Amino acid sequence: MTEPHETSSSPLVSEAGLVLIDKPRGPSSHQVAAWVRDMLHVPVGHSGTLDPMVSGLLVIMLGRAAKLAPLLLQSDKEYVCTLRLHGEVSDEALAQACRELTGRIYQRPPRRSAVKRNLRIRSIHHIEILERDGRLALLRVECDAGTYIRSLCHHLGFLLGCGGHLEELRRTRSGSFTERDTHSLYELQEAVEEAAAGNTSLLQRLILSPEVAVSDLPSITIRSTAVDALCHGAMLAVPGILSSHHFSRGETVAICTEQGELVCLATALVDSSSLPSMTSGFVAAPRAVVMKEGTYQRGWRKRTMPPTQQG
């Protein structure tokens, strides 16, 4: 993820949001994020770096939504890639090689990668052969975050005995977001120009709320009087809870208001099955606070120390 870029101009969006950009081939993910920052005048970050010559879905996090980066970075990914084989291979042999490389595999990042080339384990969930044209094969790959498709193509060629390499790559899905949800940089620029002229409807359709990023997480709905305490980093106690989904101790949960607004991500300190029997105690510890302090009226009091006793 890029470090959030700061800006001093007046922002065109609220405190937090997401925009899904269809990154073109050529610029780096960092450069695309910087262009979005300059258009919207908000700090930004991005999750899941794409190499300059890779296109497709790039999730840009706006403002305080950048705190969702750890969650978005670990989301499963889907890619469509062109594999060029260095020899003649039958459809059956290619299909068998794809099956053999499905599951948990070892990978070492390519030499051109920006990370250390340490051996890692990743899971390939599915490889589908979409088309064949001689030595070219169009593949759809569903995999863990952090999987190197370039290395996967090299391994397919090695397994087939003829060699092979990645020729073209596009990311088509990241978590629950797909390429159908993306917008070009030109679309975003047009929306920004419309907003500057007084019509914000187009820009509002492009900017997603942080809640869409946590739709797959178990959630806890809290009282409005508990919201600001969590925004200040306080742990969530039983009296502040209105309802919850099923969750296990240690699991990441989304803490939301009665209106469905995301307050923060938190780590569950107990199982949800324990809640009916609890009358007090802490349930979750905030880990990434997205809502700004003061959004809700404070429903808690600061503890004050007694005056110093004079001797």
VOROKOL-231729 format. One record per atom (N, C-alpha, C): residue number from 1; atom name; x, y, z. Coordinates in steps of 0.05 Angstrom, whole numbers, plus 5000, padded with zeros to 4 digits. Layout:
# residues N
     k    a     px     py     pz
   NUM   CA      X      Y      Z
...
END
This chain:
# residues 311
     k    a     px     py     pz
     1    N   5017   4976   5000
     1   CA   5000   5000   5000
     1    C   5017   5025   5000
     2    N   5010   5045   4986
     2   CA   5024   5070   4986
     2    C   5019   5085   5012
     3    N   5039   5100   5020
     3   CA   5034   5118   5043
     3    C   5013   5139   5034
     4    N   4995   5147   5052
     4   CA   4975   5167   5045
     4    C   4989   5193   5036
     5    N   4979   5204   5013
     5   CA   4989   5229   5003
     5    C   4973   5252   5015
     6    N   4987   5272   5026
     6   CA   4973   5294   5039
     6    C   4966   5316   5018
     7    N   4946   5332   5024
     7   CA   4939   5354   5006
     7    C   4928   5377   5023
     8    N   4931   5401   5014
     8   CA   4922   5424   5029
     8    C   4898   5438   5017
     9    N   4889   5429   4993
     9   CA   4866   5442   4980
     9    C   4840   5432   4992
    10    N   4818   5446   4986
    10   CA   4792   5439   4996
    10    C   4783   5412   4984
    11    N   4776   5392   5001
    11   CA   4768   5366   4990
    11    C   4740   5367   4977
    12    N   4737   5349   4957
    12   CA   4711   5347   4943
    12    C   4694   5324   4954
    13    N   4706   5308   4973
    13   CA   4691   5285   4983
    13    C   4691   5286   5014
    14    N   4676   5269   5026
    14   CA   4673   5269   5056
    14    C   4699   5257   5068
    15    N   4697   5251   5094
    15   CA   4720   5243   5110
    15    C   4733   5217   5100
    16    N   4716   5198   5089
    16   CA   4726   5172   5082
    16    C   4710   5161   5058
    17    N   4723   5146   5041
    17   CA   4709   5134   5018
    17    C   4728   5117   5002
    18    N   4717   5104   4981
    18   CA   4733   5087   4963
    18    C   4725   5094   4935
    19    N   4745   5093   4917
    19   CA   4739   5095   4889
    19    C   4754   5073   4874
    20    N   4740   5059   4857
    20   CA   4752   5036   4843
    20    C   4760   5045   4815
    21    N   4786   5045   4811
    21   CA   4797   5056   4786
    21    C   4805   5032   4768
    22    N   4799   5035   4742
    22   CA   4809   5016   4722
    22    C   4837   5026   4713
    23    N   4857   5016   4727
    23   CA   4884   5025   4721
    23    C   4893   5018   4693
    24    N   4903   5037   4677
    24   CA   4913   5030   4651
    24    C   4941   5019   4652
    25    N   4950   5007   4631
    25   CA   4979   4999   4629
    25    C   4996   5024   4625
    26    N   5019   5025   4638
    26   CA   5037   5047   4635
    26    C   5045   5060   4662
    27    N   5026   5074   4675
    27   CA   5033   5087   4700
    27    C   5034   5066   4723
    28    N   5048   5073   4744
    28   CA   5049   5056   4767
    28    C   5024   5061   4784
    29    N   5019   5042   4803
    29   CA   4996   5046   4821
    29    C   5000   5071   4838
    30    N   5025   5077   4845
    30   CA   5031   5101   4861
    30    C   5023   5126   4845
    31    N   5029   5126   4819
    31   CA   5023   5149   4803
    31    C   4993   5153   4800
    32    N   4979   5131   4795
    32   CA   4950   5132   4793
    32    C   4937   5143   4818
    33    N   4947   5133   4841
    33   CA   4936   5143   4867
    33    C   4942   5173   4870
    34    N   4965   5182   4861
    34   CA   4972   5211   4863
    34    C   4954   5228   4845
    35    N   4947   5217   4822
    35   CA   4928   5232   4804
    35    C   4901   5235   4817
    36    N   4891   5213   4830
    36   CA   4866   5214   4844
    36    C   4867   5234   4867
    37    N   4889   5234   4882
    37   CA   4893   5253   4904
    37    C   4891   5282   4893
    38    N   4904   5288   4871
    38   CA   4904   5315   4860
    38    C   4877   5323   4850
    39    N   4861   5304   4840
    39   CA   4834   5310   4831
    39    C   4815   5316   4854
    40    N   4817   5300   4875
    40   CA   4797   5302   4897
    40    C   4807   5318   4921
    41    N   4833   5324   4922
    41   CA   4844   5340   4944
    41    C   4840   5327   4971
    42    N   4844   5300   4972
    42   CA   4844   5286   4997
    42    C   4868   5268   4999
    43    N   4877   5261   5023
    43   CA   4898   5241   5026
    43    C   4888   5214   5015
    44    N   4904   5199   5002
    44   CA   4896   5173   4990
    44    C   4917   5152   4996
    45    N   4908   5127   4993
    45   CA   4925   5104   4993
    45    C   4914   5084   4974
    46    N   4928   5063   4967
    46   CA   4917   5043   4950
    46    C   4925   5015   4961
    47    N   4908   4996   4955
    47   CA   4913   4969   4966
    47    C   4918   4950   4942
    48    N   4939   4934   4944
    48   CA   4945   4915   4923
    48    C   4959   4928   4899
    49    N   4985   4931   4901
    49   CA   5000   4944   4879
    49    C   4999   4928   4853
    50    N   4995   4943   4831
    50   CA   4997   4931   4805
    50    C   5021   4943   4791
    51    N   5037   4925   4778
    51   CA   5061   4934   4763
    51    C   5052   4954   4741
    52    N   5070   4971   4732
    52   CA   5063   4990   4711
    52    C   5049   4978   4686
    53    N   5058   4955   4677
    53   CA   5047   4943   4653
    53    C   5024   4925   4658
    54    N   5013   4925   4683
    54   CA   4989   4910   4690
    54    C   4966   4929   4692
    55    N   4943   4921   4681
    55   CA   4919   4937   4682
    55    C   4898   4925   4701
    56    N   4876   4940   4705
    56   CA   4854   4928   4720
    56    C   4847   4943   4746
    57    N   4832   4929   4762
    57   CA   4820   4940   4786
    57    C   4841   4949   4807
    58    N   4840   4974   4814
    58   CA   4857   4986   4835
    58    C   4839   5000   4854
    59    N   4839   4991   4879
    59   CA   4822   5003   4900
    59    C   4837   5027   4912
    60    N   4826   5051   4909
    60   CA   4838   5075   4920
    60    C   4822   5082   4945
    61    N   4836   5085   4967
    61   CA   4823   5092   4993
    61    C   4827   5121   4998
    62    N   4805   5135   5004
    62   CA   4804   5164   5007
    62    C   4802   5171   5037
    63    N   4819   5190   5045
    63   CA   4817   5200   5073
    63    C   4821   5178   5094
    64    N   4803   5177   5113
    64   CA   4805   5158   5135
    64    C   4800   5130   5127
    65    N   4790   5125   5103
    65   CA   4785   5098   5093
    65    C   4812   5083   5089
    66    N   4834   5098   5088
    66   CA   4860   5086   5085
    66    C   4866   5067   5108
    67    N   4852   5070   5131
    67   CA   4856   5052   5153
    67    C   4846   5024   5148
    68    N   4830   5021   5126
    68   CA   4820   4995   5119
    68    C   4841   4979   5103
    69    N   4864   4990   5098
    69   CA   4884   4977   5081
    69    C   4891   4949   5089
    70    N   4896   4943   5115
    70   CA   4902   4915   5122
    70    C   4880   4895   5114
    71    N   4855   4904   5116
    71   CA   4833   4886   5109
    71    C   4833   4882   5079
    72    N   4835   4904   5063
    72   CA   4833   4902   5034
    72    C   4857   4888   5022
    73    N   4880   4891   5035
    73   CA   4905   4878   5024
    73    C   4903   4848   5025
    74    N   4889   4837   5045
    74   CA   4888   4808   5048
    74    C   4865   4795   5032
    75    N   4849   4810   5018
    75   CA   4827   4799   5002
    75    C   4837   4782   4979
    76    N   4822   4760   4973
    76   CA   4829   4744   4950
    76    C   4827   4760   4925
    77    N   4842   4752   4905
    77   CA   4844   4766   4879
    77    C   4837   4747   4856
    78    N   4829   4760   4834
    78   CA   4825   4745   4809
    78    C   4838   4760   4786
    79    N   4852   4745   4769
    79   CA   4866   4757   4746
    79    C   4859   4742   4721
    80    N   4861   4756   4698
    80   CA   4860   4744   4672
    80    C   4888   4750   4660
    81    N   4901   4728   4650
    81   CA   4928   4732   4640
    81    C   4932   4717   4614
    82    N   4951   4726   4599
    82   CA   4959   4712   4574
    82    C   4986   4698   4580
    83    N   4985   4672   4577
    83   CA   5009   4655   4580
    83    C   5020   4648   4552
    84    N   5046   4654   4548
    84   CA   5058   4645   4523
    84    C   5076   4621   4529
    85    N   5069   4599   4517
    85   CA   5085   4575   4519
    85    C   5108   4575   4499
    86    N   5131   4563   4506
    86   CA   5154   4563   4489
    86    C   5156   4538   4471
    87    N   5135   4522   4472
    87   CA   5134   4498   4455
    87    C   5105   4489   4451
    88    N   5102   4468   4435
    88   CA   5075   4458   4429
    88    C   5065   4441   4452
    89    N   5041   4446   4462
    89   CA   5029   4432   4484
    89    C   5000   4427   4478
    90    N   4990   4403   4484
    90   CA   4962   4397   4480
    90    C   4944   4410   4500
    91    N   4919   4413   4494
    91   CA   4899   4425   4513
    91    C   4898   4408   4538
    92    N   4899   4381   4534
    92   CA   4897   4363   4557
    92    C   4921   4366   4576
    93    N   4945   4369   4564
    93   CA   4969   4372   4581
    93    C   4968   4399   4596
    94    N   4959   4420   4583
    94   CA   4957   4446   4597
    94    C   4936   4445   4619
    95    N   4913   4432   4614
    95   CA   4893   4430   4634
    95    C   4903   4414   4658
    96    N   4918   4393   4653
    96   CA   4929   4377   4675
    96    C   4949   4393   4692
    97    N   4966   4409   4678
    97   CA   4985   4426   4692
    97    C   4971   4447   4710
    98    N   4949   4458   4699
    98   CA   4934   4477   4715
    98    C   4922   4464   4740
    99    N   4913   4439   4737
    99   CA   4902   4425   4760
    99    C   4924   4419   4781
   100    N   4947   4413   4772
   100   CA   4969   4406   4790
   100    C   4979   4431   4805
   101    N   4976   4454   4794
   101   CA   4985   4479   4808
   101    C   4962   4492   4822
   102    N   4939   4479   4825
   102   CA   4917   4489   4841
   102    C   4920   4479   4870
   103    N   4916   4496   4889
   103   CA   4921   4489   4917
   103    C   4943   4506   4929
   104    N   4955   4496   4950
   104   CA   4977   4510   4963
   104    C   5003   4506   4948
   105    N   5016   4528   4941
   105   CA   5041   4526   4926
   105    C   5062   4544   4938
   106    N   5087   4537   4932
   106   CA   5109   4554   4941
   106    C   5115   4574   4918
   107    N   5121   4599   4926
   107   CA   5129   4619   4907
   107    C   5151   4636   4918
   108    N   5168   4646   4899
   108   CA   5188   4666   4906
   108    C   5183   4690   4888
   109    N   5180   4714   4899
   109   CA   5174   4737   4883
   109    C   5194   4740   4860
   110    N   5185   4749   4836
   110   CA   5203   4753   4813
   110    C   5225   4773   4819
   111    N   5247   4772   4804
   111   CA   5269   4790   4808
   111    C   5261   4819   4806
   112    N   5242   4824   4788
   112   CA   5234   4852   4784
   112    C   5216   4862   4806
   113    N   5208   4845   4825
   113   CA   5190   4853   4846
   113    C   5203   4872   4865
   114    N   5187   4889   4878
   114   CA   5197   4909   4897
   114    C   5201   4898   4925
   115    N   5192   4873   4930
   115   CA   5194   4861   4957
   115    C   5217   4841   4958
   116    N   5224   4834   4982
   116   CA   5246   4814   4986
   116    C   5238   4787   4974
   117    N   5256   4774   4962
   117   CA   5251   4749   4947
   117    C   5252   4725   4966
   118    N   5236   4726   4988
   118   CA   5234   4704   5006
   118    C   5213   4684   4997
   119    N   5218   4659   5002
   119   CA   5200   4638   4994
   119    C   5174   4641   5010
   120    N   5151   4638   4997
   120   CA   5125   4641   5010
   120    C   5106   4620   5001
   121    N   5085   4616   5016
   121   CA   5063   4597   5008
   121    C   5038   4613   5002
   122    N   5027   4607   4979
   122   CA   5002   4619   4970
   122    C   4983   4598   4960
   123    N   4957   4603   4960
   123   CA   4937   4584   4950
   123    C   4926   4594   4924
   124    N   4927   4576   4904
   124   CA   4913   4580   4878
   124    C   4886   4566   4880
   125    N   4865   4581   4880
   125   CA   4838   4569   4884
   125    C   4827   4556   4859
   126    N   4833   4569   4836
   126   CA   4822   4558   4811
   126    C   4837   4570   4788
   127    N   4843   4554   4767
   127   CA   4854   4563   4742
   127    C   4836   4553   4720
   128    N   4825   4572   4704
   128   CA   4807   4565   4682
   128    C   4820   4573   4656
   129    N   4820   4555   4637
   129   CA   4831   4561   4610
   129    C   4807   4573   4594
   130    N   4810   4598   4587
   130   CA   4788   4612   4573
   130    C   4790   4609   4543
   131    N   4815   4611   4532
   131   CA   4819   4608   4504
   131    C   4847   4597   4498
   132    N   4850   4584   4475
   132   CA   4876   4575   4465
   132    C   4879   4585   4437
   133    N   4903   4594   4430
   133   CA   4910   4602   4403
   133    C   4940   4595   4399
   134    N   4944   4570   4390
   134   CA   4972   4560   4387
   134    C   4986   4560   4414
   135    N   5008   4575   4416
   135   CA   5024   4575   4441
   135    C   5014   4596   4461
   136    N   4993   4610   4454
   136   CA   4981   4629   4472
   136    C   4957   4617   4486
   137    N   4955   4622   4512
   137   CA   4932   4612   4528
   137    C   4922   4635   4546
   138    N   4896   4639   4545
   138   CA   4884   4659   4562
   138    C   4873   4645   4586
   139    N   4882   4653   4610
   139   CA   4875   4640   4635
   139    C   4861   4659   4654
   140    N   4842   4648   4670
   140   CA   4831   4663   4692
   140    C   4841   4649   4718
   141    N   4852   4665   4736
   141   CA   4865   4654   4760
   141    C   4852   4666   4784
   142    N   4841   4650   4803
   142   CA   4831   4659   4828
   142    C   4851   4651   4850
   143    N   4860   4669   4866
   143   CA   4883   4663   4884
   143    C   4883   4680   4909
   144    N   4901   4673   4927
   144   CA   4906   4689   4951
   144    C   4918   4716   4943
   145    N   4914   4735   4961
   145   CA   4928   4761   4958
   145    C   4958   4755   4959
   146    N   4974   4771   4944
   146   CA   5003   4767   4945
   146    C   5013   4745   4927
   147    N   4996   4734   4910
   147   CA   5004   4713   4891
   147    C   5017   4727   4867
   148    N   5039   4716   4858
   148   CA   5053   4727   4834
   148    C   5045   4711   4810
   149    N   5029   4722   4792
   149   CA   5020   4708   4768
   149    C   5043   4704   4749
   150    N   5062   4722   4749
   150   CA   5086   4719   4732
   150    C   5101   4693   4740
   151    N   5103   4688   4766
   151   CA   5117   4664   4775
   151    C   5100   4639   4768
   152    N   5073   4642   4771
   152   CA   5055   4620   4765
   152    C   5058   4611   4735
   153    N   5060   4631   4717
   153   CA   5063   4624   4689
   153    C   5090   4611   4683
   154    N   5110   4620   4697
   154   CA   5136   4607   4694
   154    C   5135   4578   4704
   155    N   5121   4573   4726
   155   CA   5119   4546   4737
   155    C   5103   4528   4719
   156    N   5082   4539   4706
   156   CA   5066   4524   4687
   156    C   5084   4514   4664
   157    N   5100   4533   4653
   157   CA   5118   4526   4631
   157    C   5138   4505   4640
   158    N   5149   4508   4664
   158   CA   5168   4488   4674
   158    C   5155   4461   4677
   159    N   5131   4460   4688
   159   CA   5117   4435   4692
   159    C   5111   4421   4666
   160    N   5105   4437   4645
   160   CA   5099   4426   4619
   160    C   5124   4418   4603
   161    N   5147   4426   4613
   161   CA   5172   4418   4601
   161    C   5180   4434   4577
   162    N   5165   4455   4570
   162   CA   5171   4471   4547
   162    C   5179   4500   4554
   163    N   5174   4508   4578
   163   CA   5178   4536   4586
   163    C   5154   4553   4579
   164    N   5153   4576   4593
   164   CA   5130   4594   4588
   164    C   5134   4620   4604
   165    N   5121   4641   4595
   165   CA   5123   4666   4610
   165    C   5096   4681   4608
   166    N   5093   4700   4626
   166   CA   5070   4717   4626
   166    C   5073   4739   4605
   167    N   5053   4742   4588
   167   CA   5054   4762   4567
   167    C   5037   4786   4573
   168    N   5014   4782   4586
   168   CA   4996   4805   4593
   168    C   4980   4797   4617
   169    N   4974   4817   4634
   169   CA   4959   4811   4659
   169    C   4940   4834   4665
   170    N   4916   4825   4675
   170   CA   4896   4844   4684
   170    C   4882   4834   4709
   171    N   4880   4851   4729
   171   CA   4865   4844   4754
   171    C   4835   4849   4749
   172    N   4819   4829   4753
   172   CA   4790   4831   4748
   172    C   4773   4831   4774
   173    N   4785   4823   4796
   173   CA   4770   4823   4822
   173    C   4789   4827   4845
   174    N   4780   4841   4866
   174   CA   4794   4843   4891
   174    C   4774   4842   4913
   175    N   4773   4819   4928
   175   CA   4752   4815   4948
   175    C   4725   4814   4934
   176    N   4707   4831   4944
   176   CA   4680   4831   4932
   176    C   4677   4851   4909
   177    N   4699   4867   4904
   177   CA   4698   4886   4882
   177    C   4707   4873   4856
   178    N   4693   4880   4834
   178   CA   4701   4869   4808
   178    C   4706   4891   4788
   179    N   4717   4884   4765
   179   CA   4723   4904   4745
   179    C   4698   4918   4734
   180    N   4675   4905   4738
   180   CA   4650   4918   4729
   180    C   4644   4943   4746
   181    N   4656   4944   4770
   181   CA   4651   4967   4787
   181    C   4671   4990   4783
   182    N   4690   4986   4765
   182   CA   4712   5006   4762
   182    C   4704   5030   4744
   183    N   4720   5051   4746
   183   CA   4716   5075   4730
   183    C   4744   5084   4720
   184    N   4745   5095   4697
   184   CA   4770   5104   4686
   184    C   4777   5131   4699
   185    N   4803   5138   4697
   185   CA   4811   5164   4707
   185    C   4797   5187   4692
   186    N   4790   5183   4667
   186   CA   4776   5203   4652
   186    C   4748   5207   4663
   187    N   4734   5185   4671
   187   CA   4708   5187   4683
   187    C   4709   5203   4709
   188    N   4730   5197   4725
   188   CA   4733   5211   4751
   188    C   4738   5240   4746
   189    N   4754   5247   4727
   189   CA   4760   5275   4721
   189    C   4735   5289   4712
   190    N   4718   5277   4696
   190   CA   4693   5289   4687
   190    C   4675   5294   4710
   191    N   4673   5274   4729
   191   CA   4656   5277   4753
   191    C   4666   5300   4770
   192    N   4692   5303   4773
   192   CA   4704   5325   4788
   192    C   4697   5352   4776
   193    N   4699   5354   4750
   193   CA   4692   5379   4736
   193    C   4662   5386   4739
   194    N   4645   5365   4738
   194   CA   4617   5369   4743
   194    C   4612   5379   4771
   195    N   4626   5367   4790
   195   CA   4622   5375   4819
   195    C   4631   5404   4823
   196    N   4653   5412   4810
   196   CA   4663   5439   4812
   196    C   4643   5459   4801
   197    N   4627   5450   4782
   197   CA   4606   5467   4769
   197    C   4580   5467   4785
   198    N   4579   5451   4807
   198   CA   4556   5450   4823
   198    C   4539   5425   4822
   199    N   4545   5407   4804
   199   CA   4530   5382   4802
   199    C   4547   5359   4813
   200    N   4541   5351   4838
   200   CA   4557   5331   4852
   200    C   4546   5302   4848
   201    N   4524   5299   4834
   201   CA   4511   5272   4833
   201    C   4529   5252   4820
   202    N   4544   5259   4799
   202   CA   4561   5240   4785
   202    C   4584   5231   4803
   203    N   4596   5250   4817
   203   CA   4618   5243   4835
   203    C   4608   5226   4858
   204    N   4584   5231   4868
   204   CA   4573   5215   4890
   204    C   4569   5187   4882
   205    N   4563   5182   4856
   205   CA   4559   5154   4847
   205    C   4585   5139   4845
   206    N   4607   5154   4840
   206   CA   4633   5142   4837
   206    C   4646   5135   4864
   207    N   4641   5151   4884
   207   CA   4653   5148   4910
   207    C   4636   5129   4927
   208    N   4649   5107   4936
   208   CA   4635   5087   4952
   208    C   4640   5093   4982
   209    N   4620   5086   4998
   209   CA   4623   5090   5027
   209    C   4641   5067   5038
   210    N   4655   5072   5061
   210   CA   4672   5051   5073
   210    C   4657   5026   5080
   211    N   4630   5028   5084
   211   CA   4615   5005   5092
   211    C   4615   4982   5072
   212    N   4618   4989   5046
   212   CA   4618   4968   5026
   212    C   4642   4950   5028
   213    N   4663   4960   5040
   213   CA   4688   4944   5042
   213    C   4686   4923   5064
   214    N   4667   4926   5082
   214   CA   4665   4908   5106
   214    C   4639   4891   5105
   215    N   4626   4890   5082
   215   CA   4600   4876   5080
   215    C   4603   4846   5086
   216    N   4626   4835   5083
   216   CA   4630   4806   5088
   216    C   4638   4800   5116
   217    N   4643   4821   5132
   217   CA   4652   4816   5160
   217    C   4628   4814   5179
   218    N   4631   4799   5201
   218   CA   4610   4799   5221
   218    C   4610   4827   5234
   219    N   4586   4836   5241
   219   CA   4584   4864   5251
   219    C   4571   4865   5279
   220    N   4577   4887   5293
   220   CA   4564   4893   5318
   220    C   4552   4921   5316
   221    N   4526   4923   5322
   221   CA   4513   4949   5322
   221    C   4513   4960   5350
   222    N   4521   4985   5352
   222   CA   4524   4997   5379
   222    C   4506   5021   5383
   223    N   4502   5029   5408
   223   CA   4485   5052   5415
   223    C   4500   5078   5406
   224    N   4485   5098   5400
   224   CA   4496   5123   5391
   224    C   4514   5136   5414
   225    N   4506   5130   5439
   225   CA   4521   5141   5461
   225    C   4549   5128   5464
   226    N   4554   5105   5451
   226   CA   4579   5091   5452
   226    C   4598   5098   5429
   227    N   4587   5111   5409
   227   CA   4603   5116   5384
   227    C   4628   5132   5389
   228    N   4625   5155   5401
   228   CA   4648   5173   5404
   228    C   4670   5162   5422
   229    N   4662   5146   5441
   229   CA   4682   5133   5458
   229    C   4700   5115   5441
   230    N   4688   5099   5423
   230   CA   4704   5082   5406
   230    C   4721   5098   5387
   231    N   4711   5122   5378
   231   CA   4727   5139   5360
   231    C   4752   5149   5374
   232    N   4750   5150   5401
   232   CA   4774   5159   5417
   232    C   4791   5135   5425
   233    N   4784   5111   5416
   233   CA   4800   5087   5421
   233    C   4792   5070   5445
   234    N   4769   5076   5457
   234   CA   4760   5060   5480
   234    C   4750   5033   5470
   235    N   4753   5013   5488
   235   CA   4743   4986   5481
   235    C   4712   4985   5483
   236    N   4700   4968   5468
   236   CA   4671   4965   5468
   236    C   4663   4947   5491
   237    N   4645   4958   5508
   237   CA   4635   4942   5531
   237    C   4606   4933   5525
   238    N   4597   4913   5539
   238   CA   4571   4901   5535
   238    C   4548   4922   5535
   239    N   4547   4941   5553
   239   CA   4524   4960   5553
   239    C   4521   4976   5528
   240    N   4543   4978   5512
   240   CA   4541   4994   5488
   240    C   4530   4979   5464
   241    N   4524   4953   5467
   241   CA   4517   4937   5444
   241    C   4486   4935   5441
   242    N   4477   4938   5417
   242   CA   4448   4934   5411
   242    C   4443   4907   5399
   243    N   4460   4898   5380
   243   CA   4457   4872   5367
   243    C   4483   4864   5354
   244    N   4485   4839   5346
   244   CA   4509   4830   5333
   244    C   4504   4805   5316
   245    N   4522   4800   5297
   245   CA   4523   4775   5282
   245    C   4540   4755   5297
   246    N   4542   4731   5287
   246   CA   4559   4711   5300
   246    C   4588   4717   5294
   247    N   4605   4716   5315
   247   CA   4634   4719   5311
   247    C   4649   4703   5332
   248    N   4674   4698   5327
   248   CA   4691   4683   5346
   248    C   4712   4701   5358
   249    N   4722   4693   5381
   249   CA   4743   4709   5394
   249    C   4767   4711   5376
   250    N   4779   4734   5374
   250   CA   4802   4739   5356
   250    C   4795   4747   5328
   251    N   4769   4745   5320
   251   CA   4761   4751   5293
   251    C   4758   4781   5290
   252    N   4762   4791   5265
   252   CA   4758   4819   5259
   252    C   4728   4824   5255
   253    N   4718   4844   5269
   253   CA   4689   4851   5267
   253    C   4687   4880   5259
   254    N   4664   4887   5246
   254   CA   4658   4915   5238
   254    C   4639   4926   5259
   255    N   4647   4948   5271
   255   CA   4630   4962   5291
   255    C   4615   4984   5277
   256    N   4588   4983   5278
   256   CA   4571   5001   5262
   256    C   4551   5015   5280
   257    N   4541   5038   5271
   257   CA   4520   5053   5284
   257    C   4493   5040   5277
   258    N   4472   5050   5290
   258   CA   4445   5041   5283
   258    C   4437   5047   5254
   259    N   4450   5068   5243
   259   CA   4445   5076   5215
   259    C   4462   5060   5195
   260    N   4478   5042   5205
   260   CA   4495   5026   5188
   260    C   4522   5038   5181
   261    N   4529   5061   5194
   261   CA   4555   5074   5188
   261    C   4577   5058   5202
   262    N   4599   5056   5188
   262   CA   4623   5042   5199
   262    C   4637   5061   5218
   263    N   4640   5051   5243
   263   CA   4655   5066   5263
   263    C   4685   5057   5262
   264    N   4689   5031   5263
   264   CA   4716   5021   5264
   264    C   4716   4991   5258
   265    N   4740   4981   5253
   265   CA   4745   4952   5254
   265    C   4756   4946   5282
   266    N   4749   4922   5292
   266   CA   4757   4915   5319
   266    C   4763   4885   5321
   267    N   4778   4878   5341
   267   CA   4784   4850   5346
   267    C   4766   4840   5368
   268    N   4751   4819   5363
   268   CA   4733   4808   5383
   268    C   4749   4796   5406
   269    N   4741   4803   5430
   269   CA   4754   4793   5455
   269    C   4740   4769   5466
   270    N   4715   4763   5457
   270   CA   4700   4740   5466
   270    C   4685   4729   5442
   271    N   4673   4705   5446
   271   CA   4655   4694   5425
   271    C   4628   4707   5428
   272    N   4614   4711   5405
   272   CA   4587   4723   5406
   272    C   4568   4706   5423
   273    N   4573   4680   5425
   273   CA   4555   4662   5440
   273    C   4556   4669   5470
   274    N   4577   4684   5479
   274   CA   4579   4691   5507
   274    C   4562   4716   5514
   275    N   4554   4731   5494
   275   CA   4541   4757   5499
   275    C   4515   4755   5516
   276    N   4497   4735   5510
   276   CA   4472   4734   5525
   276    C   4476   4732   5555
   277    N   4498   4719   5564
   277   CA   4503   4715   5592
   277    C   4520   4737   5605
   278    N   4529   4756   5589
   278   CA   4546   4777   5599
   278    C   4530   4802   5607
   279    N   4535   4813   5630
   279   CA   4522   4838   5638
   279    C   4542   4861   5639
   280    N   4568   4854   5637
   280   CA   4589   4874   5637
   280    C   4614   4862   5624
   281    N   4634   4879   5621
   281   CA   4659   4869   5609
   281    C   4663   4879   5581
   282    N   4687   4875   5571
   282   CA   4694   4885   5544
   282    C   4689   4863   5523
   283    N   4680   4871   5500
   283   CA   4673   4853   5478
   283    C   4692   4855   5455
   284    N   4701   4879   5448
   284   CA   4719   4883   5425
   284    C   4737   4907   5429
   285    N   4761   4905   5417
   285   CA   4781   4926   5419
   285    C   4785   4939   5392
   286    N   4780   4965   5389
   286   CA   4784   4978   5363
   286    C   4812   4975   5352
   287    N   4813   4971   5326
   287   CA   4839   4967   5313
   287    C   4844   4987   5291
   288    N   4822   4996   5278
   288   CA   4825   5016   5256
   288    C   4800   5033   5257
   289    N   4802   5057   5268
   289   CA   4779   5075   5271
   289    C   4776   5092   5246
   290    N   4753   5089   5233
   290   CA   4747   5103   5208
   290    C   4731   5128   5212
   291    N   4712   5127   5231
   291   CA   4695   5151   5236
   291    C   4711   5172   5252
   292    N   4707   5197   5244
   292   CA   4721   5219   5257
   292    C   4709   5225   5285
   293    N   4727   5231   5303
   293   CA   4719   5239   5330
   293    C   4700   5263   5329
   294    N   4679   5262   5345
   294   CA   4660   5284   5346
   294    C   4637   5282   5326
   295    N   4637   5261   5309
   295   CA   4615   5257   5291
   295    C   4589   5252   5306
   296    N   4591   5238   5328
   296   CA   4568   5234   5346
   296    C   4574   5248   5372
   297    N   4553   5257   5385
   297   CA   4556   5271   5411
   297    C   4568   5252   5431
   298    N   4586   5262   5448
   298   CA   4599   5246   5468
   298    C   4579   5236   5489
   299    N   4579   5210   5494
   299   CA   4562   5199   5514
   299    C   4577   5187   5537
   300    N   4601   5197   5540
   300   CA   4618   5186   5562
   300    C   4632   5209   5576
   301    N   4643   5204   5599
   301   CA   4656   5225   5614
   301    C   4685   5217   5619
   302    N   4702   5238   5618
   302   CA   4730   5233   5624
   302    C   4733   5229   5654
   303    N   4750   5210   5661
   303   CA   4755   5205   5690
   303    C   4773   5227   5700
   304    N   4765   5239   5722
   304   CA   4781   5261   5734
   304    C   4794   5251   5760
   305    N   4818   5260   5764
   305   CA   4833   5253   5788
   305    C   4824   5271   5811
   306    N   4823   5260   5836
   306   CA   4816   5277   5859
   306    C   4838   5298   5864
   307    N   4831   5321   5875
   307   CA   4852   5341   5881
   307    C   4873   5330   5900
   308    N   4897   5340   5896
   308   CA   4919   5330   5913
   308    C   4914   5338   5942
   309    N   4918   5318   5959
   309   CA   4915   5324   5987
   309    C   4938   5339   5998
   310    N   4933   5360   6013
   310   CA   4954   5376   6025
   310    C   4963   5364   6051
   311    N   4989   5362   6056
   311   CA   4999   5351   6081
   311    C   5000   5372   6103
END
